[in-house]
């Protein structure tokens, strides 16, 4: 089915990472023009642009927790392809170290919220400003949340809190606000669970850690980045999701916040894509 994304200008934040790069590639495959955002991994963003050409993608650097850099990033995308029709707010950080809240520093808490939440606020604000300015008819925002924002995640209160704020507070507020600016404007969230990315390879090499995760997942397998990209394409498309807004689509294989399987019921040979 044609998702009618061809010719749309899409800004994908955090597009140099494992999930973000696959999201960017997926929009390019649909014929969209994509702003490939990076914060520090410029080489990866440039490689993606080189692969598809400047007619399909442009690399855009910046610290999205800085409002001046957010404005510059949107301006760079617009300079190349015109005003942004679709924002994919994917950039974020998951602090790898397990830190219970009674040991967590204010510096860590603030850094995580700046990267995961303040950056999304600033990007959504700038996006809706330019939606109003350019009178974009059917704009869409898709934010990337997490199952941690649904179930919580011990040792990662900062991450879970930032994602919960996106899933409920921002999502449910912005779906009303954008409709006052553009009546067909939509805002939704994709909530990934466990996803195999380069950063998660340490997890995939630990058989017990895999079993602990799979014991909470109905499908007894972990997602590939393309699973998240497919959900993002769906929610971004006015053709197939034009009457869906304010929703959180969880892509986690049926994950629950409780154990579903004993270790002996888990077959690791088919668990990792």
C-alpha positions in Angstrom: 0.0 0.0 0.0 1.2 3.5 -0.8 1.5 5.4 2.5 1.6 8.7 0.5 4.8 9.8 2.2 6.6 10.5 -1.1 7.7 14.2 -1.3 7.0 14.8 2.4 9.8 16.5 4.4 10.6 14.5 7.5 12.9 15.4 10.4 14.2 12.3 12.3 16.0 13.2 15.5 18.7 10.8 16.7 18.9 9.4 13.2 22.5 8.3 13.5 21.7 5.6 16.0 20.4 2.1 15.7 16.6 2.7 15.6 16.8 6.2 14.2 18.9 5.3 11.2 16.4 2.5 10.3 13.5 5.0 10.7 15.3 7.5 8.4 16.0 4.8 5.8 12.4 3.6 5.9 11.1 7.1 5.1 13.6 7.5 2.3 12.4 4.2 0.9 8.9 5.7 0.8 10.1 8.7 -1.2 10.3 11.2 1.6 13.0 13.9 2.0 14.7 13.3 5.4 16.6 15.5 7.7 19.0 13.0 9.4 19.8 14.5 12.8 22.9 13.6 14.8 24.4 15.0 18.0 27.9 13.5 18.0 27.9 10.7 15.4 28.4 12.9 12.3 30.2 10.1 10.4 27.1 7.8 10.6 24.7 10.6 9.5 27.0 11.6 6.6 27.3 8.0 5.5 23.6 7.6 5.3 23.3 10.8 3.3 26.1 9.7 1.0 24.3 6.4 0.4 21.0 8.0 -0.7 22.2 11.3 -2.1 21.4 15.0 -1.2 18.1 14.8 -3.1 16.8 12.4 -0.4 18.6 13.3 2.8 20.5 16.0 4.6 22.7 15.6 7.7 21.8 18.0 10.5 23.8 18.3 13.7 22.9 19.8 17.0 22.2 19.6 20.7 18.4 19.4 20.8 18.3 20.5 24.4 19.4 23.9 23.2 16.6 25.9 21.7 18.9 27.9 19.4 20.4 24.7 17.9 16.8 23.3 17.5 15.9 26.4 15.5 19.0 26.0 13.4 18.3 22.3 12.7 14.8 23.0 11.5 16.1 25.8 9.3 18.7 23.6 7.8 16.2 21.0 6.8 13.8 23.6 5.4 16.6 25.2 3.4 17.2 21.8 1.7 13.7 20.4 1.3 11.1 23.0 2.5 9.1 23.2 5.7 8.9 20.0 7.8 5.7 18.0 7.4 6.5 15.2 9.8 8.6 15.2 13.0 9.9 11.9 14.4 11.2 12.7 17.9 13.4 9.7 18.4 16.6 11.1 20.0 17.2 10.0 23.5 19.5 8.3 26.0 19.3 5.2 28.2 22.0 5.5 30.9 23.5 2.0 30.9 24.5 2.0 34.5 21.9 0.7 37.0 21.4 3.5 39.6 18.6 3.3 42.1 17.0 6.6 42.9 18.6 6.9 46.4 22.0 6.8 44.7 21.2 8.9 41.7 22.7 12.4 41.4 20.7 15.4 40.4 23.2 15.8 37.5 22.3 12.4 36.1 18.6 13.1 36.5 18.8 16.5 34.8 21.0 15.2 32.0 18.5 12.4 31.2 15.5 14.7 31.3 17.2 17.3 29.1 18.1 14.8 26.5 14.9 12.8 26.5 12.2 15.3 27.4 13.4 18.9 27.0 14.7 18.1 23.6 11.3 16.7 22.6 9.5 19.7 24.0 11.8 22.1 22.0 11.4 20.1 18.8 7.6 19.8 19.1 7.4 23.5 19.8 9.5 24.5 16.8 7.6 22.0 14.6 4.2 23.4 15.5 5.4 27.0 15.1 6.5 26.3 11.5 3.2 24.3 10.9 1.4 27.5 11.7 3.7 29.7 9.7 3.5 27.6 6.6 -0.1 26.4 7.0 0.9 22.7 6.6 -2.4 20.9 6.1 -1.8 17.4 7.7 1.3 17.6 9.9 2.2 14.6 12.1 4.4 14.1 15.1 5.5 10.6 16.2 7.5 10.5 19.5 9.4 7.5 20.6 8.5 6.5 24.1 9.4 3.2 25.9 7.8 0.4 27.8 9.8 1.8 30.7 7.4 4.7 30.7 4.5 2.2 31.0 5.8 -0.3 33.5 8.7 1.7 35.1 12.2 0.4 35.2 14.1 -0.2 38.4 17.5 1.5 38.4 16.4 3.9 35.7 13.9 6.2 37.3 15.2 9.1 35.2 14.7 7.3 31.9 11.3 5.9 32.9 10.0 9.3 34.1 11.1 11.1 30.9 9.4 8.5 28.7 6.2 8.5 30.8 6.0 12.2 30.4 6.1 11.8 26.6 3.6 9.0 26.5 0.9 10.7 28.6 1.5 14.4 29.3 3.0 15.6 26.0 1.1 13.2 23.8 -2.3 13.9 25.2 -1.8 17.6 25.4 -0.2 18.1 22.0 -2.8 16.1 20.1 -5.3 18.8 21.1 -3.0 21.8 20.6 -1.9 20.9 17.1 -5.4 20.5 15.9 -6.1 24.1 16.8 -3.2 25.0 14.5 -3.9 22.5 11.7 -7.2 20.7 11.9 -5.8 17.5 10.4 -2.6 17.6 12.6 -1.9 14.5 14.6 0.4 13.4 17.5 1.2 9.8 18.5 3.8 7.8 20.3 5.5 4.5 19.5 6.6 2.6 22.7 9.4 0.1 21.9 10.3 -2.7 24.3 13.5 -4.6 24.0 15.1 -3.9 20.6 18.3 -5.3 19.1 20.6 -2.4 18.4 24.4 -2.0 18.5 24.0 -0.6 22.0 22.0 -3.7 23.1 24.5 -6.3 21.8 25.9 -6.7 25.3 22.4 -7.7 26.4 22.1 -10.2 23.5 25.4 -11.9 24.4 24.1 -12.6 28.0 21.9 -15.7 27.8 20.4 -15.2 31.3 19.6 -11.5 30.6 17.8 -12.6 27.4 15.8 -15.2 29.3 14.9 -12.7 32.0 13.5 -10.3 29.3 11.8 -12.9 27.2 10.0 -14.3 30.3 7.9 -11.1 30.2 7.2 -11.1 26.4 4.3 -13.1 24.9 6.0 -13.6 21.5 9.2 -14.8 23.2 11.4 -12.7 20.8 13.0 -9.3 20.8 12.2 -6.6 18.2 14.4 -5.6 15.3 14.7 -1.8 14.6 12.6 -2.3 11.5 9.7 -3.3 13.7 9.8 0.2 15.4 10.3 1.9 12.0 7.3 0.2 10.6 5.1 1.4 13.4 6.5 4.9 13.0 5.7 4.9 9.2 2.2 3.8 10.0 1.5 6.5 12.5 3.2 9.2 10.3 1.0 8.4 7.3 -2.2 10.3 6.9 -3.3 7.8 4.4 -3.5 4.9 6.8 -3.5 6.6 10.2 -5.3 9.8 9.4 -7.9 9.3 12.2 -5.5 8.2 14.8 -4.1 10.8 17.3 -3.1 10.9 20.9 -2.4 7.2 20.9 0.6 5.2 22.2 1.3 2.1 20.1 3.4 -0.3 22.1 5.7 -2.5 19.9 7.0 -5.0 22.4 5.9 -8.5 21.5 3.1 -8.3 24.2 5.5 -7.4 27.0 4.0 -7.2 30.5 5.4 -6.1 33.8 5.4 -9.6 35.1 7.0 -13.0 34.3 5.1 -15.1 31.8 7.5 -18.0 31.2 9.9 -20.2 33.1 13.4 -20.5 31.6 12.9 -23.9 30.2 10.1 -22.6 28.0 12.4 -20.1 26.2 14.1 -21.1 23.0 17.0 -18.6 22.4 17.7 -19.9 18.9 14.7 -17.9 17.6 14.7 -15.1 20.1 17.1 -12.6 18.5 16.5 -11.3 15.0 
